[in-house]
């Protein structure tokens, strides 16, 4: 069973300001990233880093996630040029 992905208010506002990536893409990345590619900062928190294109730039996206029993809570997102 896949866990559901929830977005915090901060993460949702980031998506509204950055039109090059959608809410659906964030949700699918969190659900489909294997455990081996997650960088755990403690038992329940991890980061996912991936690259995407924005017009002529390659961007690195970092997603900070809290893993709960039945959900993933995305609480922070950051982008930078790769």
C-alpha positions as CSV (number, residue, x, y, z in Angstrom):
1,X,0.0,0.0,0.0
2,X,1.4,3.4,-1.0
3,X,1.4,6.1,1.6
4,X,-0.4,9.3,0.8
5,X,1.7,12.5,0.3
6,X,0.6,15.7,2.0
7,X,2.1,19.1,1.5
8,X,2.6,21.6,4.3
9,X,1.5,25.2,3.8
10,X,5.2,26.2,3.2
11,X,5.7,23.6,0.5
12,X,2.4,24.4,-1.2
13,X,3.4,28.1,-1.3
14,X,6.7,27.2,-2.8
15,X,4.9,25.3,-5.6
16,X,2.7,28.3,-6.3
17,X,5.8,30.5,-6.7
18,X,7.7,28.0,-8.9
19,X,5.6,27.1,-11.9
20,X,8.2,24.8,-13.4
21,X,7.2,21.9,-11.2
22,X,3.8,20.7,-10.3
23,X,2.2,19.3,-7.2
24,X,1.7,16.0,-8.9
25,X,5.3,15.7,-9.8
26,X,6.4,16.3,-6.2
27,X,3.9,13.7,-5.0
28,X,5.1,11.1,-7.5
29,X,8.8,11.7,-6.7
30,X,8.2,11.2,-3.0
31,X,6.2,8.0,-3.5
32,X,8.4,6.5,-6.2
33,X,11.9,7.2,-4.8
34,X,13.4,4.0,-3.4
35,X,14.6,4.0,0.2
36,X,18.2,3.6,-1.1
37,X,18.1,7.0,-2.7
38,X,16.7,8.8,0.3
39,X,19.0,10.7,2.6
40,X,17.7,10.1,6.1
41,X,18.5,12.9,8.6
42,X,16.9,11.0,11.5
43,X,14.5,8.1,11.9
44,X,11.5,9.9,10.5
45,X,12.9,12.6,8.2
46,X,14.6,12.3,4.9
47,X,15.6,14.4,1.9
48,X,15.2,13.6,-1.8
49,X,17.3,15.3,-4.4
50,X,16.6,15.1,-8.1
51,X,17.3,17.2,-11.3
52,X,14.8,18.7,-13.7
53,X,15.0,21.2,-16.6
54,X,13.5,24.7,-16.6
55,X,13.8,26.2,-20.1
56,X,17.6,26.3,-20.6
57,X,18.7,25.6,-17.0
58,X,19.1,22.3,-15.2
59,X,17.8,22.7,-11.7
60,X,18.4,20.6,-8.6
61,X,15.3,20.2,-6.4
62,X,15.5,19.1,-2.8
63,X,12.4,17.9,-0.9
64,X,12.4,17.5,2.8
65,X,9.9,15.0,4.0
66,X,8.6,13.7,7.4
67,X,7.6,10.0,7.2
68,X,4.6,9.1,9.3
69,X,2.9,5.8,9.7
70,X,0.4,6.3,6.9
71,X,1.6,9.5,5.1
72,X,4.5,11.4,3.9
73,X,4.5,15.1,4.9
74,X,6.5,17.4,2.5
75,X,7.4,20.3,4.7
76,X,10.1,22.1,2.7
77,X,11.2,22.3,-1.0
78,X,14.3,24.1,-2.4
79,X,15.6,24.6,-5.9
80,X,19.0,25.7,-7.2
81,X,20.9,25.7,-10.5
82,X,22.7,22.4,-10.9
